Amino acid sequence: MLPFDLFEYQSRLTKTKKRMEEKGIDVLLVTDPANMNYLTGYDAWSFYVHQMLAVIIDEPQPLWIGRYQDAKGARTKTWLHEENVYAYPDYYVHSAIHHPMDYIGQKLVDLGHGKKTIGVEMDNYYFSAKAFIQLQNNLPNARFIDADLLVNYVRLIKSEQEINYMKRAAMIAEHAMYKGTESIRAGMRECDIAAQIYYYMLSGTEEYGGDYPAIVPLLPTGENTAIPHLTWTERSFQEGDAVIVELAGCYKRYHVPLARTVSIGNPSEDLQRVTPIVVEGLEEVLDAVKPGMTCGEVEEVWRKSLKKHGIEKEARLGYSVGLNYPPDWGEHTASIRARDTTVLQPNMTFHLIPGLWFDKYGIEISESFRVTEDGCETFTNYPRDLMIKDPFIINPHGGKIS
Amino acid sequence: MLPFDLFEYQSRLTKTKKRMEEKGIDVLLVTDPANMNYLTGYDAWSFYVHQMLAVIIDEPQPLWIGRYQDAKGARTKTWLHEENVYAYPDYYVHSAIHHPMDYIGQKLVDLGHGKKTIGVEMDNYYFSAKAFIQLQNNLPNARFIDADLLVNYVRLIKSEQEINYMKRAAMIAEHAMYKGTESIRAGMRECDIAAQIYYYMLSGTEEYGGDYPAIVPLLPTGENTAIPHLTWTERSFQEGDAVIVELAGCYKRYHVPLARTVSIGNPSEDLQRVTPIVVEGLEEVLDAVKPGMTCGEVEEVWRKSLKKHGIEKEARLGYSVGLNYPPDWGEHTASIRARDTTVLQPNMTFHLIPGLWFDKYGIEISESFRVTEDGCETFTNYPRDLMIKDPFIINPHGGKIS
């Protein structure tokens, strides 16, 4: 029932404990939902309330501590034993009087961890400033140290099974890009295209069903292509519009992102000019990637390629990707950018997204890849070019579902 | 272009400043994306990096401070003047060396706010423990106070335009529930139903396009109906399964949630027994709601109704709902539960979700409503009962899009 065998979860836990030991951490409090999933298989949309794992250096299993109505999921959908699941009552939820960290802090004291060195994920979305303060108030004799990204760094190199899941996510990404963009044409609303993309992202393939992506499909259009994180509107596409489509296939929470740029009718001169520059740079980077290089060196390949064409841009070129939850599919560890000293190793996985955003337009053509023994391979196989659409032909396969 | 007129944004800002004044706050740092949207119209999936508004008590406009590539959205898609938008370079993003709050803290010092009383949203997802510490380090002479939910409480009573948007969201919710559940039958995969629901949530109606909901559709099935926050799997439905469908229509980020329970074939005896109890309780609550009551008094109606049938459950019955972003559509202010002293006023809006979760099954039949001058009215009009499906009839309108 769990997506990985027990051996894999235990190996992840062992690697985590090794890093805890190196940092002198007795108890690691894991609030990142991806890290909770990674260590135990716990997977539910319950991260909007405070919850965590406590990884105790000399205990065989982490503890899960969360909301009462979610505890059954932790008991039955993870490899944790029932007695390692603790739950706070509902009156702690979004209350002005009670804070879940009061319960959790007291529980840790009761279990004998009140004087330990406790690692916390300081910059995680699901570990608020208030959560930290309430925890400190309840554990006055503990020593807290920043263990942000400790588990994320364990996640950096993927196992064979993780790569398999990403390959399935890639099939879903390709399918969603192909089918979702099929009906882009003048007169179609942005929201209808978003709907189609979602449909194919979730229904996936006959063999593999899709999961929700950590970021919604982004489809900035027209001048908005200069603003990469806008979501769709009710506006109808017009002839001459460019549309950037950035989406991810997601399988068992593993993501493979893919971005392409669509032109409805003839592309602008600007787009015609920059597209081959982006494709050339992208391909030079993919040709260059091999184990032993640093992320910074990879970025240099891109920067030099652009410079040949007189373009200089300071932006991150890519980032480590894999298991995740909203609001981000990036893992917040290695970034492909200047001065990142991460050394590439086989089965590291990245989203390489050499976006160029100018004043009135932008372009994105991206690839997700894994580092192999002697180079890299992309997860998806999708034409690397502008997608040029006839603005008025109604695609017979692209209609609404009735 | 903005979803509300300038007068409405300014009235929101005035109300916010009044609360700031009451608390002695000179500068309010707003990191909740819903609050950022509420005050300025800013709407992008950029909240996965640190960003904020700074509302300064004696300045006519808030400042937007965020990532360089998102700043154009703040300059062109809000009512803020260009000079009130500040952006940090990309090397601050997910970096081990640079933290965006270093930039933001220094910017506030440069602008003369280094010695002010600064309000921060202490328990917000997008204000991490690290963000708070870095901000304090950069603003050593400022006094920080907890201003969590300050803007959320301004959002509690909706304007006419907000109610209009929620009515559109309600049309989308009804449509998505009707069309999305149409094809639930034995043999269909959970992910395919999630895909259909998403399709209708986003394509919306011909007049009103849908936006992404802050929570994905939840559809726990079979024994998993006892675990409310599980998301879909690749499993195929079977005859006899119950399925809880909880979704929201979303229009311009305003949510109207709706939950129903579906039985594939004859419902279990348990479901047959509890359904009328839930419906009766729900209707007694809706009949009782009127301005002047407290949320605690509303919950009492439900508790008494259940008690007639020998059921006692301690869980939150509902919560304030409206404008939001992932990971939650609830506003974290008023909750319909014991001891909540919020006094109901016209145009407060709630999701009333009297879920009952037992050991092996659960049921949810919910309504979203607004408080009126003399009672309440529900946003959606959807039969309040179990939805019983023939397990084997293939609905001719419910197939995949080809």
Interface residues (C-beta under 8 A of the other chain):
Chain A: D43 A44 W45 S46 F47 Y48 Y68 Q69 D70 K72 G73 T76 K77 P89 D90 Y91 V93 H94 S95 H99 V120 M122 D123 N124 Y125 Y126 F127 S128 A129 K130 A131 F132 I133 D146 D148 R189 E190 C191 D192 A194 A195 Q196 Y198 Y199 Y200 M201 L202 S203 G204 Y208 G209 G210 D211 Y212 I215 V216 L218 A226 I227 P228 H229 L230 T231 W232 T233 E234 E314 A315 R316 Y319 P326 P327 D328 G330 H332 S335 R337 A338 R339 W357 H397 G399 K400 I401 S402
Chain B: D43 A44 W45 S46 F47 Y48 Y68 Q69 D70 K72 G73 T76 K77 P89 D90 Y91 V93 H94 S95 H99 V120 M122 D123 N124 Y125 Y126 F127 S128 A129 K130 A131 F132 I133 D146 D148 R189 E190 C191 D192 A194 A195 Q196 Y198 Y199 Y200 M201 L202 S203 G204 Y208 G209 G210 D211 Y212 I215 V216 L218 A226 I227 P228 H229 L230 T231 W232 T233 E234 E314 A315 R316 Y319 P326 P327 D328 G330 H332 S335 R337 A338 R339 W357 H397 G399 K400 I401 S402
